[in-house]
Amino acid sequence: MTAERPRFRKTAIASGLVTEDQIRTAVVTLLQNRSDRRTATDVSDKQLASQLVKMKVVTAYQADQLMTGRTKLDLGPYIITDWIGQGGMGQVFKAVHAMLGRESAIKVLPIHKSTPDAIENFRREIRAQAKLDHSNLVRAFDAGKDGNVHYLVVEYVAGTDLRRLVRTKGKLSVQQGANIIKQAAEGLDHAHKRNLIHRDIKPGNILVTPDGIAKVSDLGLAFHLNDPNDPRLGKIVGTADYLSPEQIKAPLDVTEVSDIYSLGCTLYYAITGKVPFPGGTPKSKARRHLQETPWHPRRFNEEVSDDFVDLIGDMMEKDPSERIQSAREVAERLAPWASDDSPLMSEDIGRQRWQPAPLQSVDNQDTDPNFDVAEMAMNEISDPSQSSNLQGTLGVGDPGLDTGSFSSSGIASIPNGNSTVEQFNLAGRLPKDLPLYRIQTVFWVGMISLFVGLLIGFIAGYLAL
């Protein structure tokens, strides 16, 4: 331990985060507070690091890094203060500008992923975000290169993302969900007017501040409609739980309305606490987006009115031409309900949006928030060797595919010409592949068997008399 202490102190000073005077002050404070310590060598690295954190000389994250011997905790003029999470393209850190003192989030492209294509995609994201300036979009502040490390500096949003908010507090009220999604739609409208399609709208990419402001984040998969040189043109990208049908079967035809479908799935999740097609693999989810209809929202939230269900259904129409055609219209139609953000204003959200705390429970309601379809390398969906087989199994181009929005059973159904609301039957059943259905089946089979056994025993006894 004695050999390690000087190393920590030298590392802390070498980092530029701590001065000799601050270390001496920390040591003196520790010696004064504990009578059993007589000299500076009696102060352990852990105790010294903890005292420096208490003095707000370094953050807990910085102290941990210094304990491992790391001395570089900066990127250009930015000082790294905390680890935020894992983004689609790399690590995300919290940082502060050394001169301006402004907190930011920094997305870092890992060196081992810094291929020419990855660097070009990263630069595209930087240029895409640089074109946007809207209160409901995460703003880009800066970009740079430190040695071989490419980074993007964006607005730091205190709060949480919609996915964590729902998983922590449960489904939102109709008013709360409408308020958040309306703001997201207004941000998307700004991007769409500049010919940028997000392509990965999902709860995890909508940040919510404690005062109820929603911001759309992570434009890493954004696609410019007027850029035929985009290397991701025609590829299926996004997250399986929120993919629009055209992203799956005709990725070259992706337009603004693809984001509206994904935003509809996100609104469904916000007010029900369930993804439209829970369980299964990304491949099976993709099939269900093409073939099946989700459960009726009122099954999970009794507040949902027929008019609100119609709105969600119009956002989630499988045929893009029948879907709401603009994010502006989505915002306008949500306006009558978008009135209640009080829970977010009056309650502390407990942890920051990016904090890498584990979820309290793990279930199969939705896929890993960092696992998107693009990460599958399209082995199952867009690989040319698989596409013909997949289209056969998905029924792509089949005029009999369901174009309705919801069903009470969650099982694929053929549209019968009725309106969206008329297709809803509130007394639905669970799909046969869910455990609850199997439990119910075993229960009723057991009860029937018991009844038949008792009946046979009664008859046999009666005949014996």
C-alpha positions in Angstrom: 0.0 0.0 0.0 2.8 2.4 0.9 4.3 2.0 -2.6 1.0 2.8 -4.2 0.2 6.0 -2.3 3.0 8.1 -3.9 1.9 6.7 -7.3 -1.6 8.0 -6.8 -0.5 11.4 -5.6 1.9 11.7 -8.6 -0.9 10.6 -11.0 -3.3 13.1 -9.5 -0.8 15.9 -10.0 0.2 14.7 -13.4 -3.4 14.8 -14.6 -3.6 18.6 -14.0 -6.7 18.2 -11.9 -5.1 18.4 -8.5 -2.3 20.6 -7.2 0.3 20.0 -4.5 -1.5 22.4 -2.2 -4.8 20.7 -2.6 -3.3 17.3 -1.7 -1.6 18.8 1.4 -4.9 20.4 2.4 -6.7 17.1 2.0 -4.0 15.2 4.0 -4.1 17.8 6.8 -7.9 17.6 7.0 -7.8 13.8 7.3 -5.1 13.9 10.0 -7.1 16.4 12.0 -10.3 14.4 11.8 -8.7 11.1 12.9 -6.5 10.9 16.0 -5.1 7.5 15.0 -3.3 9.0 12.0 0.0 10.6 12.9 1.8 11.2 9.5 0.9 11.6 5.9 1.9 8.0 5.1 -1.0 6.9 7.4 -3.5 8.3 4.8 -4.4 5.6 2.2 -5.0 6.3 -1.5 -8.7 5.6 -1.0 -9.1 8.0 1.9 -7.2 10.7 0.0 -9.3 10.2 -3.1 -12.5 10.3 -1.0 -11.4 13.6 0.7 -10.6 15.2 -2.7 -14.1 14.3 -3.9 -15.5 15.8 -0.7 -13.5 19.0 -1.3 -14.9 19.0 -4.9 -11.5 19.1 -6.3 -12.3 16.0 -8.4 -15.4 14.0 -9.2 -16.0 10.5 -8.0 -15.4 9.3 -11.6 -12.2 11.2 -11.9 -11.0 9.8 -8.6 -11.6 6.3 -9.7 -9.7 6.9 -12.9 -6.8 8.4 -11.1 -6.7 5.4 -8.8 -6.1 3.2 -11.8 -3.1 5.3 -12.8 -4.8 7.2 -15.7 -3.6 10.8 -16.1 -5.3 11.9 -19.3 -8.9 13.0 -18.5 -9.3 15.6 -21.2 -10.3 15.8 -24.8 -9.1 19.0 -26.4 -10.4 21.9 -24.1 -12.9 19.6 -22.4 -12.3 18.0 -19.0 -14.0 14.6 -18.6 -16.0 14.5 -15.3 -18.2 11.4 -15.6 -19.1 8.4 -17.7 -22.6 8.7 -19.1 -23.2 5.6 -21.1 -22.8 3.6 -24.3 -24.2 5.3 -27.4 -24.9 3.8 -30.8 -21.4 4.8 -32.1 -19.3 4.8 -28.9 -18.8 5.9 -25.4 -20.6 9.0 -24.0 -19.0 11.1 -21.3 -20.0 14.2 -19.3 -17.5 17.0 -19.5 -16.9 20.6 -18.8 -15.2 23.2 -21.0 -12.0 24.2 -19.2 -12.4 27.9 -20.1 -16.1 28.4 -20.4 -17.2 26.1 -17.6 -20.1 24.8 -19.6 -21.2 21.2 -19.0 -21.6 19.1 -22.1 -21.9 15.5 -23.3 -19.1 14.1 -25.4 -19.6 11.2 -27.8 -16.3 9.5 -28.5 -15.7 7.2 -31.4 -13.6 4.3 -30.0 -10.1 4.0 -31.6 -10.7 0.3 -32.4 -13.8 1.3 -34.4 -12.1 4.2 -36.2 -12.2 2.7 -39.6 -12.5 5.1 -42.6 -16.2 4.3 -42.9 -16.9 4.8 -39.2 -15.1 8.1 -39.2 -17.0 9.2 -42.2 -20.3 8.2 -40.6 -19.3 10.0 -37.5 -18.5 13.2 -39.5 -21.9 12.9 -41.1 -23.6 12.8 -37.7 -21.6 15.9 -36.7 -22.6 17.8 -39.9 -26.2 16.6 -39.5 -26.5 18.0 -35.9 -24.7 21.2 -36.9 -27.7 22.1 -39.2 -30.2 21.8 -36.4 -31.1 24.4 -33.7 -34.4 23.7 -31.9 -35.4 23.5 -28.2 -36.7 20.0 -28.7 -33.5 18.6 -30.3 -30.2 18.0 -28.5 -28.0 20.7 -29.9 -24.4 20.1 -31.1 -21.8 22.5 -29.7 -18.5 21.4 -31.0 -16.5 18.6 -32.6 -12.8 17.8 -32.7 -10.0 15.3 -32.8 -7.6 14.7 -29.9 -4.8 12.5 -31.2 -6.5 9.6 -32.8 -9.8 10.2 -31.0 -12.7 11.8 -32.8 -15.4 13.3 -30.6 -18.7 15.2 -30.9 -19.8 17.7 -28.1 -23.5 18.0 -27.6 -25.8 19.6 -25.2 -25.9 17.9 -21.8 -29.5 17.2 -20.8 -30.1 16.6 -17.1 -32.9 14.2 -16.4 -33.7 10.8 -17.9 -34.8 9.3 -21.1 -38.4 8.2 -21.7 -37.5 4.5 -21.6 -36.0 4.8 -18.1 -38.8 7.1 -17.0 -41.5 4.6 -17.9 -39.5 1.6 -16.5 -38.9 3.4 -13.3 -42.3 5.1 -12.7 -44.6 3.0 -14.9 -46.8 4.1 -17.7 -47.6 7.7 -18.1 -51.0 9.4 -18.2 -52.4 10.3 -21.6 -51.7 13.9 -20.8 -48.1 13.3 -19.8 -47.4 11.1 -22.8 -49.0 13.5 -25.2 -46.9 16.4 -23.8 -43.6 14.6 -24.3 -44.4 13.2 -27.7 -45.8 16.5 -28.9 -42.5 18.2 -28.1 -40.6 15.4 -29.8 -42.8 15.8 -32.9 -42.0 19.5 -32.9 -38.3 18.7 -32.9 -38.7 16.2 -35.6 -40.6 18.7 -37.7 -37.6 21.0 -37.5 -35.3 18.2 -38.7 -37.6 17.0 -41.4 -37.9 20.5 -42.9 -34.1 20.3 -43.4 -34.4 16.9 -45.1 -33.1 14.9 -42.2 -34.8 11.6 -41.3 -33.9 10.3 -37.8 -34.6 6.6 -38.5 -34.1 5.6 -34.9 -36.9 7.2 -32.9 -37.5 5.3 -29.7 -38.0 6.0 -26.0 -34.3 5.8 -25.3 -33.7 8.6 -27.7 -36.1 11.1 -26.2 -34.6 12.8 -23.2 -36.9 14.3 -20.6 -35.8 17.0 -18.1 -37.2 17.4 -14.6 -39.1 20.5 -15.7 -40.9 18.5 -18.5 -38.9 19.5 -21.6 -38.4 16.7 -24.1 -35.5 16.6 -26.5 -34.8 14.1 -29.4 -31.2 12.9 -29.3 -28.8 10.6 -31.1 -28.8 11.5 -34.8 -26.1 8.8 -35.4 -28.4 7.0 -37.9 -29.9 10.2 -39.5 -30.3 10.1 -43.3 -30.3 13.1 -45.6 -32.9 12.7 -48.3 -30.9 14.6 -50.8 -27.6 12.8 -50.3 -27.3 9.8 -52.7 -23.7 9.2 -51.4 -24.8 8.3 -47.9 -23.3 4.8 -47.4 -26.3 3.8 -45.3 -28.7 4.5 -48.2 -31.0 1.5 -48.6 -29.8 -0.3 -45.4 -32.2 -1.3 -42.6 -31.2 0.7 -39.6 -33.1 1.4 -36.4 -34.3 -0.5 -33.3 -36.5 -3.6 -33.8 -39.3 -2.5 -31.4 -39.9 0.7 -33.3 -39.1 -0.1 -37.0 -41.6 1.1 -39.6 -42.7 -1.5 -42.1 -41.1 0.3 -45.0 -37.8 0.4 -43.2 -37.9 -3.4 -43.2 -39.3 -4.2 -46.7 -38.3 -1.1 -48.7 -35.5 0.8 -47.0 -34.9 2.9 -50.1 -38.4 4.4 -49.7 -37.8 5.7 -46.2 -39.3 9.2 -45.7 -40.4 11.5 -42.9 -43.4 9.3 -42.2 -41.1 6.4 -41.2 -40.2 8.6 -38.2 -43.9 9.2 -37.5 -44.5 5.4 -37.3 -41.7 5.0 -34.8 -42.9 8.0 -32.9 -46.4 6.3 -32.7 -44.8 3.2 -31.3 -43.0 5.4 -28.8 -46.3 7.0 -27.8 -47.9 3.6 -27.4 -45.0 2.6 -25.1 -45.3 5.8 -23.1 -49.0 5.4 -22.2 -49.1 1.6 -21.9 -45.6 0.7 -20.5 -45.4 -2.0 -23.3 -43.7 -2.1 -26.6 -46.2 -2.8 -29.5 -44.8 -6.4 -30.0 -43.3 -7.7 -26.7 -41.1 -10.8 -26.6 -39.3 -12.6 -29.4 -36.2 -11.8 -31.4 -35.4 -8.7 -33.5 -36.3 -10.8 -36.6 -39.6 -11.9 -35.2 -40.4 -8.3 -34.2 -39.7 -7.2 -37.7 -42.1 -9.7 -39.1 -44.8 -8.6 -36.6 -44.4 -5.0 -37.7 -45.3 -6.1 -41.2 -48.0 -8.6 -40.4 -49.6 -8.1 -37.0 -51.4 -5.5 -35.0 -50.6 -4.5 -31.4 -52.9 -5.0 -28.5 -55.5 -2.3 -27.9 -53.9 0.5 -25.8 -56.9 0.6 -23.4 -56.0 -2.9 -22.4 -53.1 -1.4 -20.4 -54.4 2.1 -19.8 -58.1 2.7 -19.2 -57.7 6.5 -19.6 -57.2 6.2 -23.4 -60.2 7.6 -25.3 -61.3 6.5 -28.7 -60.0 9.8 -30.2 -56.6 9.2 -28.7 -56.5 5.6 -29.9 -57.4 6.9 -33.4 -54.4 9.3 -33.2 -52.0 6.5 -32.3 -53.5 4.3 -35.0 -53.1 7.0 -37.6 -49.4 7.3 -36.6 -48.9 3.5 -36.8 -50.7 2.7 -40.0 -48.6 0.1 -41.9 -49.2 1.8 -45.3 -47.1 5.0 -45.3 -49.7 6.7 -47.5 -52.4 6.2 -44.9 -50.3 7.5 -42.0 -50.2 11.0 -40.7 -48.0 12.7 -43.2 -46.1 15.3 -41.1 -44.6 15.7 -37.6 -46.3 19.1 -37.5 -49.7 17.5 -37.9 -48.8 15.0 -35.1 -48.0 17.9 -32.8 -51.2 19.7 -33.7 -53.4 16.6 -33.1 -51.6 15.9 -29.7 -52.1 19.5 -28.5 -55.6 19.0 -26.9 -54.1 16.4 -24.6 -50.6 17.8 -24.1 -51.3 19.7 -20.9 -49.9 17.8 -17.9 -46.2 17.8 -17.1 -46.6 18.3 -13.4 -45.1 15.0 -12.2 -41.9 15.8 -14.1 -41.8 19.3 -12.7 -42.6 18.4 -9.1 -40.7 15.2 -8.7 -37.0 14.7 -8.7 -36.1 12.1 -11.3 -33.5 10.5 -9.0 -30.7 9.9 -11.4 -29.4 11.6 -14.5 -30.5 10.4 -17.9 -27.1 8.9 -18.8 -26.1 7.4 -15.4 -25.2 3.8 -16.0 -27.3 2.4 -13.2 -28.7 -1.1 -13.8 -32.4 -1.5 -14.2 -34.3 -2.7 -11.1 -35.7 -5.6 -13.1 -35.0 -7.3 -16.4 -37.8 -8.5 -18.7 -38.3 -9.2 -22.3 -40.7 -6.3 -23.0 -38.2 -4.6 -25.2 -34.9 -5.2 -26.7 -31.6 -3.9 -25.4 -31.6 -0.1 -25.8 -28.1 -0.3 -27.3 -29.0 -3.2 -29.7 -30.3 -1.9 -32.9 -31.0 -3.6 -36.2 -27.9 -2.0 -37.7 -25.7 -3.8 -35.2 -27.0 -7.2 -36.5 -25.0 -6.5 -39.7 -28.3 -7.3 -41.5 -27.5 -11.0 -41.4 -31.2 -11.9 -40.9 -33.0 -9.1 -42.5 -31.2 -7.3 -45.4 -28.5 -9.8 -46.4 -29.1 -10.4 -50.1 -28.7 -14.1 -49.6 -31.6 -14.0 -47.1 -33.8 -11.3 -48.5 -35.8 -13.5 -50.9 -36.5 -16.0 -48.2 -37.4 -13.3 -45.6 -39.7 -11.6 -48.0 -41.4 -14.9 -48.6 -41.9 -15.5 -44.9 -42.9 -11.9 -44.2 -45.2 -11.7 -47.1 -43.7 -8.6 -48.5 -45.9 -7.3 -51.3 -48.8 -9.4 -50.2 -52.0 -7.3 -50.7 -53.6 -9.3 -47.9 -51.2 -7.9 -45.2 -52.9 -6.2 -42.3 -53.0 -2.4 -42.6 -55.0 -1.9 -39.4 -53.4 -0.5 -36.3 -54.4 -2.6 -33.4 -56.1 -5.8 -32.4 -57.4 -7.1 -29.1 -55.5 -10.3 -29.4 -52.2 -9.2 -30.7 -52.5 -11.9 -33.4 -52.3 -11.0 -37.1 -55.6 -10.2 -38.6 -56.9 -9.3 -42.1 -58.4 -5.9 -42.4 -62.2 -6.0 -42.9 -62.7 -2.4 -44.1 -63.8 -1.1 -40.7 -62.3 1.9 -39.1 -59.5 1.6 -36.6 -61.7 1.9 -33.6 -64.2 -0.6 -35.0 -61.4 -3.2 -35.3 -60.8 -3.0 -31.5 -62.4 -5.6 -29.3 -61.6 -4.8 -25.7 -62.0 -8.4 -24.4 -59.0 -9.9 -26.2 -56.9 -12.9 -25.5 -53.1 -13.2 -25.2 -51.1 -14.7 -28.0 -50.6 -18.4 -27.7 -46.8 -18.0 -27.4 -47.0 -16.1 -24.1 -46.4 -17.9 -20.7 -49.7 -16.6 -19.3 -51.7 -18.3 -22.0 -49.8 -21.5 -21.4 -50.5 -21.3 -17.6 -54.2 -20.7 -18.3 -54.3 -23.6 -20.7 -52.7 -26.0 -18.1 -55.1 -24.7 -15.4 -58.2 -25.3 -17.5 -57.1 -28.6 -18.8 -56.3 -29.7 -15.3 -59.7 -28.6 -14.0 -61.6 -30.3 -16.9 -59.6 -33.5 -16.3 -60.4 -33.4 -12.6 -64.1 -32.9 -13.3 -64.1 -35.8 -15.8 -62.3 -38.0 -13.3 -64.8 -37.2 -10.5 -67.7 -37.7 -12.9 -66.4 -41.1 -13.9 -65.7 -42.1 -10.3 -69.2 -41.1 -9.3 -70.8 -43.1 -12.2 -68.6 -46.1 -11.4 -69.6 -45.9 -7.7 -73.3 -45.6 -8.5 -73.1 -48.6 -10.9 -71.3 -50.6 -8.2 -74.2 -50.1 -5.8 
